Amino acid sequence: MSERDALVLFMPSGKRGRFAVGTTVLEAARSLGVYVESVCGGRATCGRCQIEVQQGNFAKHKITSSSDHISPVGPKEQRYAEVRTIPEGRRLSCSTQILGDLVIDVPQDTVVNAQVIRKAATDRLFDRNPAIQLCYVEVDEPDMHKPHGDLDRLNLMLEKDWGWTDILVAQHLLPDVQQTLRKGNWGVTAAIHRDLEGARPNLIALWPGLHNEAYGIACDIGSTTIAMHLVSLLSGRVIASSGTSNPQIRFGEDLMSRVSYVMMNPDGREAMTKAVRQAINELTVKVCAEAKVDPNNILDAVFVANPIMHHLFLGIDPTELGQAPFALAVSGAVHTWSREIDLAINRGARVYLLPCIAGHVGADAAGATLSEGPHRQDRMMLLVDVGTNAEIILGNKERVVAASSPTGPAFEGAEISSGQRAAPGAIERVRIDPQTLEPKFRVIGVDKWSDEDGFAEQAENVGITGICGSAIIEVVAEMYLCGIISEDGVVDGAMAARSARVLENGRTFSYLLHDGAQRITVTQNDVRAIQLAKAALYAGIKLLMEKQGIGTVDCIRFAGAFGSFIDPKYAMVLGLIPDCNLAEVKAVGNAAGTGALMTLLNRDYRREIEQTIKKIEKIETALEPRFQELFVHAMALPNKVDSFPHLASVVTLPERRVLSETGEAGGRRRRRSRD
């Protein structure tokens, strides 16, 4: 394929390839295994193959994408548009030809096999002390002998019946107070918000008559996914939960590439702020529809996010977070109004963002800390949220330290040759027979292993399209346990004599996991990408352990959606986490979202986390001289110097051996070329 061919990147899958000018976008997507639905066979009649071309300079991917790089609207699209409406900015991929480099977004509302957003609500119970209180009062009617205004008499009754004094009334309510009182025949329900004790109470909403509905949303804005819970503030019950892909992925898979996009595109910050707020509003509509709730009854909202997502959500330029000293514009808790950040809920609703811990340890880590409570216990707990930027908390009630490590998006399928996000058709579990080197695997959307009867028939419905993060960890760990790769992560070419699945790939070797419509291999570069990601995380953990003066941890908690699907044994074989009793390694789900839920339901938790983060010691890995040495040791599987006695008691670890980077035994490690 010629270098003059166009480079096309599909989001949110992250798959890319070069294509001859004139290739349709649909053809390009199918050749890469990107799921773009098309029912009509490319005749531009079903409209299911819609895509969006992203505009701008995407420095990380070396792509300048423009609508000029696709063919103009042709007769088939024009005919379709005469019958049905295509949202502004969208094209039909079956009729759109590639003319130049492109970043293509596949809108998730058009995709049946969309990414699986796996962030469920917790089943824990919390004491309620919300910042919102509904107060029904019956107000005296106007009296010519008592010339008090209607609002003044309302305030008098709120003081008399409920004890509220010195109430601050939201400006948007003033024009409607009289009409609301008369509509309710002088009986009204007032929503009072007070977060901090001693602060002035706020009258934020007013309904005629008795109104007995008050809801809140707890939302975790992740760099890859956004998860939301809709909660009754009266019962404390989560009544609907949902998630969606973060649309900012099209601007960059990892956080630093999004900062780069802001720096290189004048309207980059505005575009990303608009995108994330729109996604949150769409998610709000979705959970409200599911629970049959009027969005106007949402009166409180709590958000957690990593620092860059936090800043972009608030409309703050994140550029300073892209360079030392990684200065936050605001690190403390943020209190604002829904109308100030364009949220599609009650105009008077209040918004609370948990505080950030440090420049790259955000409000999401604060939420996870609140949820799991290392600061409340005697044992030494390691809390890890694995994402494009791993956040690490280590400590007990005596001392807590925190850091972040730039793991990148490899664990989420990006930068892996056959990688993809967790969606139907993605391989999610892998086992390799140590004798035959034959694999078996599980696929999202199929309830059988690949070696079981009926698998092929079920898999035909969803396809086998790639490999997602949980399986990437397992396949590399399994390859190590079976001897396909050495402790240094080199694919052993000698294994080709034992199995046809070990393939020569230029000067290195690959492992063939699946040979079908999509050929799925694990290449030497894939193994290197995983090594780099896991080494960054382990080095950060080890650095914090040294700061605490400990050699082992008592328990490990994996937070985040991805952490919920990591098998602890394989995470330890890979060297993603330090040695620990496997019974003490547990996934805690979306702990950041649980922290948001806790602060929504009980304002006392807001005070707890605000005080706790003041005591957490922040360690900047980039400034630590030991980090590089620890990183080099952590490149090995599971580690070059650290022992894993707990792991060795349940898994037979291979003998250590050294291979050259070409997969040959015993040779000196060749120097990499500058290429």
C-alpha positions as CSV (number, residue, x, y, z in Angstrom):
1,M,0.0,0.0,0.0
2,S,1.4,3.4,-1.0
3,E,2.3,6.0,1.6
4,R,0.3,8.4,-0.6
5,D,-2.8,6.5,0.3
6,A,-5.0,8.2,2.9
7,L,-4.6,7.4,6.6
8,V,-8.1,6.8,8.2
9,L,-8.7,6.5,11.9
10,F,-12.0,5.3,13.2
11,M,-13.3,6.3,16.6
12,P,-14.2,5.2,19.2
13,S,-12.6,1.9,18.2
14,G,-9.2,3.4,17.5
15,K,-8.6,1.2,14.5
16,R,-6.7,2.7,11.6
17,G,-5.4,1.9,8.1
18,R,-4.3,3.3,4.8
19,F,-6.7,3.3,1.9
20,A,-6.6,4.2,-1.8
21,V,-8.3,7.5,-2.7
22,G,-11.8,6.6,-3.9
23,T,-12.4,3.9,-1.3
24,T,-15.7,4.3,0.4
25,V,-15.7,4.9,4.1
26,L,-17.9,1.8,4.6
27,E,-15.4,-0.4,2.7
28,A,-12.6,1.0,4.8
29,A,-14.5,0.3,8.0
30,R,-15.3,-3.3,7.0
31,S,-11.7,-4.1,6.0
32,L,-10.6,-3.0,9.5
33,G,-13.3,-4.8,11.3
34,V,-15.0,-1.6,12.5
35,Y,-18.7,-2.2,13.0
36,V,-20.7,0.2,10.9
37,E,-24.2,-1.0,10.4
38,S,-25.6,-1.3,6.9
39,V,-28.9,-3.1,6.2
40,C,-29.4,-2.1,2.6
41,G,-26.1,-3.4,1.2
42,G,-24.6,0.0,0.4
43,R,-27.6,1.3,-1.6
44,A,-28.0,4.4,0.6
45,T,-31.6,3.5,1.5
46,C,-31.4,2.4,5.2
47,G,-29.4,5.3,6.5
48,R,-27.9,3.1,9.3
49,C,-24.2,3.6,8.1
50,Q,-24.0,7.3,9.2
51,I,-20.5,8.7,10.2
52,E,-19.1,12.0,11.1
53,V,-15.9,13.5,9.9
54,Q,-13.9,15.3,12.6
55,Q,-12.2,18.5,11.8
56,G,-8.8,19.6,13.0
57,N,-5.2,18.7,13.5
58,F,-4.8,15.4,15.5
59,A,-1.1,15.7,16.4
60,K,-0.8,12.3,18.2
61,H,-2.1,10.5,15.1
62,K,-0.3,12.7,12.6
63,I,-3.6,13.4,10.9
64,T,-5.2,16.6,9.7
65,S,-8.8,15.7,9.2
66,S,-11.2,17.9,7.1
67,S,-14.6,17.6,5.4
68,D,-12.7,18.5,2.2
69,H,-11.1,15.1,2.5
70,I,-14.3,13.3,1.5
71,S,-16.3,13.3,-1.6
72,P,-19.2,15.8,-1.9
73,V,-22.8,14.7,-1.3
74,G,-23.8,12.6,-4.3
75,P,-27.2,11.6,-6.0
76,K,-27.8,8.6,-3.7
77,E,-27.4,10.7,-0.5
78,Q,-29.5,13.5,-1.9
79,R,-32.3,11.0,-2.7
80,Y,-32.1,9.6,0.9
81,A,-32.1,13.2,2.4
82,E,-35.3,13.9,0.4
83,V,-37.1,11.1,2.3
84,R,-35.4,11.1,5.7
85,T,-33.4,13.6,7.7
86,I,-29.7,13.2,8.3
87,P,-28.4,15.1,11.3
88,E,-26.2,18.0,10.5
89,G,-22.6,17.0,9.9
90,R,-23.3,13.4,9.2
91,R,-22.7,11.4,6.0
92,L,-23.7,8.0,4.7
93,S,-20.5,6.0,4.7
94,C,-21.6,3.8,1.8
95,S,-21.7,6.8,-0.5
96,T,-18.8,8.8,0.9
97,Q,-15.4,8.3,-0.7
98,I,-12.0,8.9,1.0
99,L,-10.0,11.7,-0.6
100,G,-7.5,12.4,2.1
101,D,-6.5,11.7,5.7
102,L,-9.5,11.4,8.0
103,V,-10.6,10.9,11.6
104,I,-14.0,9.3,11.4
105,D,-16.5,9.1,14.3
106,V,-19.0,6.3,14.2
107,P,-22.0,7.7,16.2
108,Q,-23.0,5.3,18.9
109,D,-26.7,6.0,18.4
110,T,-26.5,4.3,15.0
111,V,-24.7,1.2,16.3
112,V,-26.5,-1.9,17.5
113,N,-23.3,-3.5,18.6
114,A,-22.1,-0.5,20.5
115,Q,-19.5,-0.5,23.2
116,V,-20.5,-2.2,26.3
117,I,-20.5,0.3,29.1
118,R,-20.0,-1.7,32.2
119,K,-20.5,0.6,35.2
120,A,-23.3,-0.5,37.4
121,A,-24.6,1.1,40.6
122,T,-23.5,-0.3,43.9
123,D,-25.8,-2.3,46.1
124,R,-24.4,-0.7,49.3
125,L,-26.8,1.3,51.6
126,F,-25.9,4.8,52.8
127,D,-27.4,7.0,55.5
128,R,-29.3,9.9,53.9
129,N,-28.6,13.5,54.6
130,P,-29.0,15.1,51.2
131,A,-28.5,18.8,50.5
132,I,-32.0,19.1,49.1
133,Q,-35.2,19.2,51.3
134,L,-38.8,19.5,50.0
135,C,-41.0,21.7,52.2
136,Y,-44.7,22.0,51.8
137,V,-46.3,25.2,53.2
138,E,-49.6,26.9,53.1
139,V,-49.2,30.7,52.7
140,D,-51.5,33.3,54.0
141,E,-53.5,35.1,51.2
142,P,-52.8,38.8,50.5
143,D,-54.3,41.2,53.1
144,M,-54.6,44.9,52.5
145,H,-53.9,45.4,56.2
146,K,-50.7,43.5,56.0
147,P,-48.8,44.7,53.0
148,H,-46.2,42.0,52.8
149,G,-45.3,40.7,49.3
150,D,-46.2,37.1,48.3
151,L,-42.6,36.0,48.5
152,D,-42.1,37.6,51.9
153,R,-45.1,35.6,53.2
154,L,-43.8,32.5,51.7
155,N,-40.5,33.0,53.5
156,L,-42.3,33.6,56.8
157,M,-44.1,30.3,56.5
158,L,-40.9,28.5,55.6
159,E,-39.4,29.9,58.8
160,K,-42.5,29.1,60.9
161,D,-43.1,25.6,59.6
162,W,-39.5,24.4,58.7
163,G,-37.1,26.7,60.6
164,W,-35.5,28.1,57.4
165,T,-34.3,31.7,57.8
166,D,-32.4,34.2,55.7
167,I,-33.4,32.3,52.5
168,L,-31.6,33.2,49.2
169,V,-34.2,33.0,46.4
170,A,-33.0,31.9,42.9
171,Q,-33.5,34.8,40.5
172,H,-35.3,32.7,37.9
173,L,-38.1,32.0,40.4
174,L,-39.0,35.6,41.1
175,P,-41.2,36.2,37.9
176,D,-43.3,33.1,38.7
177,V,-43.8,33.2,42.5
178,Q,-47.2,34.9,42.4
179,Q,-48.6,32.6,39.6
180,T,-47.3,29.5,41.4
181,L,-48.9,30.5,44.7
182,R,-52.3,31.2,43.1
183,K,-52.1,28.0,41.0
184,G,-51.6,26.0,44.2
185,N,-54.4,27.8,46.0
186,W,-51.7,29.2,48.3
187,G,-50.3,25.8,49.0
188,V,-46.8,25.2,47.5
189,T,-43.8,22.9,47.7
190,A,-40.4,24.6,48.0
191,A,-37.1,22.9,47.3
192,I,-34.5,24.2,49.7
193,H,-30.8,23.5,49.1
194,R,-28.2,23.8,51.8
195,D,-24.9,22.0,51.6
196,L,-22.7,23.6,54.3
197,E,-24.0,24.0,57.8
198,G,-24.4,27.6,58.7
199,A,-24.6,28.7,55.0
200,R,-27.6,30.5,53.7
201,P,-30.3,28.2,52.5
202,N,-31.3,28.5,48.8
203,L,-34.8,28.3,47.4
204,I,-34.1,26.7,44.1
205,A,-37.5,25.4,42.9
206,L,-41.2,26.0,43.6
207,W,-44.3,23.9,42.6
208,P,-48.0,24.6,43.2
209,G,-49.6,22.2,45.7
210,L,-47.9,19.1,47.2
211,H,-44.9,18.0,45.1
212,N,-43.3,14.7,46.3
213,E,-40.6,14.1,43.7
214,A,-36.9,15.1,44.1
215,Y,-34.1,13.4,42.2
216,G,-30.4,13.7,41.8
217,I,-27.7,12.4,39.4
218,A,-24.3,11.0,40.3
219,C,-22.1,11.0,37.3
220,D,-18.5,9.7,36.6
221,I,-17.0,11.4,33.6
222,G,-14.2,9.0,32.5
223,S,-11.9,9.6,29.6
224,T,-13.3,6.6,27.8
225,T,-16.8,6.3,29.3
226,I,-19.4,8.3,31.1
227,A,-21.6,6.6,33.7
228,M,-24.6,8.0,35.4
229,H,-27.0,7.0,38.2
230,L,-30.4,8.6,38.7
231,V,-31.3,8.6,42.4
232,S,-34.4,9.4,44.4
233,L,-33.3,11.9,47.1
234,L,-36.4,11.0,49.1
235,S,-35.8,7.2,49.3
236,G,-32.1,7.0,48.5
237,R,-32.8,4.4,45.8
238,V,-30.9,4.3,42.5
239,I,-33.8,4.1,40.0
240,A,-31.9,4.1,36.8
241,S,-28.3,3.7,35.6
242,S,-26.7,4.0,32.2
243,G,-23.5,4.8,30.4
244,T,-22.1,6.0,27.1
245,S,-18.8,6.5,25.3
246,N,-17.1,9.8,26.0
247,P,-17.4,11.6,22.6
248,Q,-14.1,13.3,23.3
249,I,-12.4,10.1,22.2
250,R,-12.5,11.4,18.7
251,F,-10.2,14.3,19.7
252,G,-7.7,11.9,21.3
253,E,-7.7,8.5,22.9
254,D,-5.6,9.5,25.9
255,L,-5.6,12.6,28.1
256,M,-2.4,14.2,26.8
257,S,-3.6,13.9,23.2
258,R,-6.7,15.9,24.1
259,V,-4.6,18.6,25.7
260,S,-2.5,18.6,22.5
261,Y,-5.7,19.0,20.5
262,V,-6.7,22.1,22.6
263,M,-3.2,23.6,22.1
264,M,-3.3,23.0,18.3
265,N,-6.9,24.0,17.5
266,P,-8.2,27.4,18.5
267,D,-11.7,26.1,19.2
268,G,-10.5,22.8,20.6
269,R,-11.5,23.5,24.2
270,E,-15.0,24.7,23.3
271,A,-15.5,21.7,21.0
272,M,-14.6,19.2,23.8
273,T,-16.6,21.0,26.4
274,K,-19.7,21.1,24.2
275,A,-19.2,17.4,23.3
276,V,-19.1,16.2,26.9
277,R,-21.9,18.3,28.1
278,Q,-24.1,17.2,25.2
279,A,-23.3,13.5,26.1
280,I,-24.2,14.1,29.7
281,N,-27.5,15.7,28.7
282,E,-28.3,12.8,26.4
283,L,-27.5,10.4,29.2
284,T,-29.8,12.3,31.5
285,V,-32.6,12.1,29.0
286,K,-32.0,8.3,28.8
287,V,-32.1,7.6,32.5
288,C,-35.1,9.8,33.0
289,A,-37.0,8.0,30.2
290,E,-36.1,4.7,31.7
291,A,-37.4,5.7,35.1
292,K,-40.3,7.9,33.8
293,V,-38.9,10.9,35.6
294,D,-39.3,14.5,34.5
295,P,-35.7,16.0,34.2
296,N,-37.1,19.2,35.8
297,N,-37.4,17.2,39.0
298,I,-33.6,16.7,39.2
299,L,-32.5,19.2,41.8
300,D,-28.9,18.1,42.7
301,A,-26.0,16.7,40.7
302,V,-22.6,15.4,41.7
303,F,-19.8,14.8,39.3
304,V,-16.4,13.1,39.5
305,A,-13.7,13.1,36.8
306,N,-10.0,13.0,36.3
307,P,-8.4,16.5,36.3
308,I,-8.5,17.0,32.5
309,M,-12.1,15.8,32.2
310,H,-13.0,17.9,35.2
311,H,-11.5,21.1,33.6
312,L,-13.1,20.5,30.2
313,F,-16.5,19.8,31.7
314,L,-16.3,23.1,33.5
315,G,-15.1,24.9,30.4
316,I,-11.6,25.4,31.7
317,D,-8.6,25.2,29.4
318,P,-6.6,22.1,30.5
319,T,-3.3,23.2,28.8
320,E,-1.5,23.8,32.2
321,L,-2.1,20.2,33.1
322,G,-0.1,19.1,30.0
323,Q,3.2,20.4,31.3
324,A,5.0,20.7,34.6
325,P,4.1,21.7,37.3
326,F,0.7,20.3,36.2
327,A,-1.2,23.2,37.8
328,L,-4.9,22.8,38.4
329,A,-7.1,25.8,37.8
330,V,-9.1,24.7,40.8
331,S,-8.4,21.8,43.1
332,G,-11.1,22.2,45.8
333,A,-14.7,21.2,45.6
334,V,-16.7,23.1,43.1
335,H,-20.2,24.4,43.8
336,T,-22.2,25.8,40.8
337,W,-25.6,25.9,39.2
338,S,-26.9,23.6,36.4
339,R,-27.7,26.6,34.2
340,E,-24.1,27.8,34.3
341,I,-22.9,24.6,32.7
342,D,-25.8,24.0,30.3
343,L,-27.2,20.9,32.0
344,A,-30.7,19.9,30.9
345,I,-32.2,19.5,34.4
346,N,-34.0,22.0,36.7
347,R,-32.7,25.5,36.2
348,G,-32.2,25.9,39.9
349,A,-30.4,22.6,40.4
350,R,-27.1,22.8,42.2
351,V,-24.0,21.0,41.0
352,Y,-21.2,19.7,43.2
353,L,-17.8,18.4,41.9
354,L,-15.6,16.5,44.3
355,P,-12.2,18.0,44.9
356,C,-9.1,16.9,43.0
357,I,-6.2,15.4,44.8
358,A,-3.4,16.5,42.5
359,G,-2.6,17.5,38.9
360,H,-3.2,14.0,37.6
361,V,-5.1,12.5,40.5
362,G,-8.5,13.8,40.2
363,A,-12.0,13.9,41.7
364,D,-12.6,10.4,40.4
365,A,-9.7,9.2,42.7
366,A,-11.2,11.2,45.5
367,G,-14.5,9.5,44.9
368,A,-12.9,6.0,44.9
369,T,-11.0,6.9,48.1
370,L,-14.2,7.9,49.8
371,S,-15.9,4.7,48.6
372,E,-13.3,2.3,49.7
373,G,-11.9,4.2,52.7
374,P,-8.2,3.3,53.0
375,H,-8.1,6.3,55.5
376,R,-10.6,4.5,57.7
377,Q,-8.7,1.2,58.3
378,D,-5.7,-0.4,59.9
379,R,-4.7,-2.6,56.9
380,M,-2.5,-1.2,54.1
381,M,-4.8,-0.9,51.1
382,L,-3.7,-0.4,47.5
383,L,-6.5,1.2,45.5
384,V,-5.9,1.3,41.7
385,D,-8.1,2.7,39.0
386,V,-6.7,1.4,35.7
387,G,-7.5,3.7,32.7
388,T,-5.6,5.7,30.2
389,N,-4.1,7.4,33.2
390,A,-3.8,5.0,36.2
391,E,-4.6,6.6,39.6
392,I,-3.0,5.0,42.6
393,I,-3.9,5.4,46.3
394,L,-2.0,3.5,49.0
395,G,-2.4,3.8,52.7
396,N,-4.3,3.3,56.0
397,K,-5.7,5.5,58.7
398,E,-2.1,6.5,59.7
399,R,-1.0,7.8,56.3
400,V,-2.2,7.9,52.7
401,V,-0.1,8.6,49.6
402,A,-1.3,9.0,46.0
403,A,0.2,9.2,42.5
404,S,-0.7,8.7,38.9
405,S,1.0,6.7,36.1
406,P,0.6,7.3,32.4
407,T,-0.4,3.8,31.3
408,G,-1.9,5.1,28.0
409,P,-4.8,3.5,26.2
410,A,-3.3,0.0,25.5
411,F,-5.4,-1.7,28.2
412,E,-8.5,-0.4,26.5
413,G,-7.6,-1.8,23.1
414,A,-6.0,1.2,21.5
415,E,-2.4,0.8,20.2
416,I,-3.0,-3.0,19.9
417,S,-3.0,-4.3,16.4
418,S,-6.3,-6.2,16.8
419,G,-7.5,-4.2,19.8
420,Q,-10.9,-2.7,20.3
421,R,-13.1,-1.5,23.1
422,A,-15.4,-3.8,24.9
423,A,-18.3,-4.4,22.5
424,P,-20.2,-7.5,21.2
425,G,-17.7,-9.5,19.0
426,A,-14.7,-8.6,21.1
427,I,-12.6,-11.4,22.7
428,E,-12.7,-10.9,26.4
429,R,-11.2,-14.1,27.9
430,V,-8.3,-16.3,26.7
431,R,-6.8,-19.6,27.7
432,I,-3.8,-21.3,25.9
433,D,-3.1,-25.1,26.2
434,P,0.5,-25.3,27.5
435,Q,1.1,-28.5,25.5
436,T,-0.5,-27.8,22.1
437,L,-0.4,-24.0,22.3
438,E,-3.9,-24.0,21.0
439,P,-6.2,-21.2,22.3
440,K,-9.7,-21.0,23.4
441,F,-11.6,-17.8,24.1
442,R,-14.8,-16.1,25.1
443,V,-16.5,-13.4,23.1
444,I,-18.7,-10.6,24.4
445,G,-22.3,-11.5,23.3
446,V,-21.6,-15.3,23.2
447,D,-22.1,-17.4,26.3
448,K,-19.8,-20.3,25.2
449,W,-16.1,-20.8,24.9
450,S,-14.7,-21.2,21.4
451,D,-14.1,-24.9,21.8
452,E,-17.7,-25.7,22.9
453,D,-20.4,-26.9,20.7
454,G,-22.7,-24.2,19.3
455,F,-20.0,-21.4,19.7
456,A,-19.6,-20.9,15.9
457,E,-23.4,-20.5,15.4
458,Q,-23.7,-18.0,18.2
459,A,-20.5,-16.1,17.2
460,E,-21.8,-15.8,13.6
461,N,-24.5,-13.4,14.9
462,V,-22.0,-10.9,16.5
463,G,-18.8,-11.8,14.6
464,I,-15.3,-12.0,16.1
465,T,-14.0,-8.5,15.6
466,G,-11.0,-7.9,17.9
467,I,-9.6,-8.2,21.4
468,C,-10.5,-6.0,24.3
469,G,-8.6,-5.0,27.4
470,S,-9.4,-7.9,29.8
471,A,-8.4,-10.4,27.1
472,I,-5.2,-8.5,26.2
473,I,-4.0,-8.9,29.8
474,E,-4.9,-12.6,29.8
475,V,-3.4,-13.5,26.4
476,V,0.0,-11.9,27.2
477,A,0.0,-13.6,30.6
478,E,-1.0,-17.0,29.1
479,M,1.7,-16.6,26.4
480,Y,4.2,-16.1,29.1
481,L,3.0,-19.1,31.2
482,C,3.1,-21.3,28.1
483,G,6.6,-20.2,27.1
484,I,5.6,-18.4,23.9
485,I,7.2,-15.3,25.3
486,S,10.1,-14.9,27.6
487,E,10.2,-12.9,30.8
488,D,11.5,-10.0,28.8
489,G,8.4,-10.1,26.6
490,V,10.1,-11.5,23.4
491,V,8.0,-13.9,21.3
492,D,10.1,-17.1,21.0
493,G,10.6,-17.9,17.3
494,A,11.6,-21.5,18.2
495,M,8.0,-22.1,19.2
496,A,7.1,-22.0,15.5
497,A,8.4,-25.6,15.3
498,R,5.8,-26.6,17.9
499,S,2.8,-24.7,16.6
500,A,1.7,-23.1,13.4
501,R,0.2,-20.4,15.5
502,V,3.6,-18.8,16.1
503,L,4.1,-16.8,12.9
504,E,7.1,-15.1,11.5
505,N,6.4,-11.4,11.2
506,G,9.3,-9.7,9.5
507,R,12.2,-9.8,12.0
508,T,9.9,-10.7,14.9
509,F,7.2,-13.3,15.6
510,S,3.4,-13.1,16.4
511,Y,0.8,-15.5,17.9
512,L,-2.3,-16.3,15.9
513,L,-5.3,-16.1,18.3
514,H,-8.1,-16.5,15.7
515,D,-8.1,-17.0,11.9
516,G,-11.5,-15.9,10.5
517,A,-13.1,-13.0,8.7
518,Q,-10.9,-10.9,11.0
519,R,-7.5,-12.3,11.5
520,I,-6.6,-11.6,15.2
521,T,-2.9,-11.9,16.1
522,V,-0.8,-10.8,19.1
523,T,2.3,-9.2,17.7
524,Q,5.6,-8.3,19.2
525,N,4.6,-4.7,19.2
526,D,1.4,-5.6,21.0
527,V,3.4,-7.3,23.8
528,R,5.7,-4.3,24.0
529,A,2.7,-1.9,24.3
530,I,1.3,-3.9,27.2
531,Q,4.7,-4.1,28.9
532,L,5.1,-0.4,28.7
533,A,1.7,0.2,30.2
534,K,2.0,-2.3,33.0
535,A,5.5,-1.2,33.8
536,A,4.3,2.4,34.2
537,L,1.6,1.3,36.6
538,Y,3.8,-1.1,38.7
539,A,6.6,1.4,39.0
540,G,4.1,4.0,40.3
541,I,2.8,1.4,42.9
542,K,6.3,0.4,43.9
543,L,7.3,4.0,44.4
544,L,4.4,4.6,46.8
545,M,5.3,1.4,48.6
546,E,8.8,2.7,49.1
547,K,7.4,6.0,50.4
548,Q,5.3,4.0,52.9
549,G,8.4,1.9,53.9
550,I,6.6,-1.4,53.1
551,G,7.5,-4.5,51.0
552,T,4.0,-5.9,50.7
553,V,0.4,-4.7,50.8
554,D,-2.4,-6.3,52.8
555,C,-5.2,-5.9,50.2
556,I,-5.6,-4.6,46.6
557,R,-8.8,-3.1,45.2
558,F,-9.3,-2.6,41.4
559,A,-11.6,0.3,40.8
560,G,-13.2,1.3,37.5
561,A,-15.2,-0.6,34.9
562,F,-12.1,-2.1,33.4
563,G,-10.9,-3.3,36.8
564,S,-14.1,-5.2,37.3
565,F,-13.2,-7.5,34.4
566,I,-9.5,-8.1,35.2
567,D,-8.7,-11.5,36.5
568,P,-6.5,-10.9,39.6
569,K,-4.4,-13.9,38.9
570,Y,-3.5,-12.8,35.3
571,A,-3.0,-9.2,36.5
572,M,-0.4,-10.5,38.9
573,V,1.3,-12.9,36.3
574,L,1.6,-9.9,34.0
575,G,3.1,-7.9,36.8
576,L,0.4,-5.3,36.8
577,I,0.2,-5.3,40.6
578,P,2.5,-6.5,43.4
579,D,2.4,-9.9,45.0
580,C,-0.5,-10.3,47.4
581,N,-2.8,-13.0,48.7
582,L,-5.1,-13.5,45.7
583,A,-8.1,-13.7,48.1
584,E,-7.4,-10.1,49.1
585,V,-7.4,-8.8,45.5
586,K,-10.9,-7.7,44.5
587,A,-12.7,-5.6,42.0
588,V,-14.9,-2.9,43.5
589,G,-16.5,-1.7,40.3
590,N,-17.1,2.0,39.6
591,A,-15.8,3.1,43.0
592,A,-15.5,6.7,41.7
593,G,-19.2,6.6,40.8
594,T,-20.0,5.1,44.2
595,G,-18.2,8.1,45.8
596,A,-20.3,10.5,43.8
597,L,-23.4,8.6,44.9
598,M,-22.4,8.8,48.5
599,T,-21.9,12.6,48.3
600,L,-25.2,13.0,46.5
601,L,-27.1,11.2,49.2
602,N,-25.3,12.5,52.3
603,R,-23.6,15.9,52.4
604,D,-21.5,14.7,55.4
605,Y,-19.5,12.6,53.0
606,R,-18.6,15.8,51.1
607,R,-17.0,17.2,54.3
608,E,-15.2,13.9,54.8
609,I,-13.5,13.8,51.4
610,E,-12.8,17.5,51.5
611,Q,-10.9,17.0,54.8
612,T,-9.3,13.7,53.7
613,I,-7.6,15.0,50.6
614,K,-5.9,17.7,52.6
615,K,-4.0,14.9,54.4
616,I,-3.2,12.8,51.3
617,E,0.5,13.1,50.3
618,K,0.8,13.6,46.5
619,I,3.8,12.0,44.8
620,E,4.8,13.2,41.4
621,T,6.3,10.2,39.6
622,A,8.0,12.4,36.9
623,L,10.1,14.1,39.6
624,E,11.2,10.9,41.4
625,P,14.7,9.7,40.5
626,R,13.8,6.1,41.4
627,F,10.8,5.9,39.0
628,Q,12.9,5.1,35.9
629,E,14.8,2.2,37.6
630,L,11.6,0.8,39.0
631,F,10.1,1.1,35.5
632,V,12.9,-0.9,33.9
633,H,12.6,-3.7,36.4
634,A,8.8,-3.7,35.8
635,M,9.2,-4.3,32.1
636,A,9.9,-8.0,32.9
637,L,7.1,-10.5,33.5
638,P,6.1,-10.4,36.2
639,N,9.1,-8.4,37.4
640,K,12.9,-8.5,37.1
641,V,13.7,-8.2,40.8
642,D,10.6,-8.6,42.9
643,S,9.4,-12.0,44.1
644,F,5.9,-13.2,43.9
645,P,5.5,-16.0,46.6
646,H,1.7,-15.8,46.9
647,L,1.4,-16.0,43.1
648,A,3.9,-18.9,42.9
649,S,1.8,-20.9,45.3
650,V,-1.1,-21.0,42.8
651,V,0.6,-20.7,39.5
652,T,3.7,-22.4,38.1
653,L,5.9,-19.6,36.8
654,P,8.3,-20.4,33.9
655,E,12.0,-20.5,34.4
656,R,13.7,-17.3,33.5
657,R,15.4,-17.1,30.0
658,V,16.7,-14.4,27.7
659,L,15.8,-14.1,24.0
660,S,17.1,-11.6,21.5
661,E,14.4,-9.2,20.2
662,T,14.2,-11.3,17.0
663,G,12.9,-14.2,19.2
664,E,16.2,-16.2,19.0
665,A,17.6,-17.9,22.2
666,G,20.8,-16.8,23.7
667,G,21.8,-14.0,21.4
668,R,22.8,-10.5,22.5
669,R,20.0,-8.0,22.5
670,R,20.3,-6.1,19.3
671,R,20.3,-2.3,19.3
672,R,17.1,-0.7,18.0
673,S,17.5,1.3,14.9
674,R,16.4,5.0,15.1
675,D,13.3,4.0,13.1
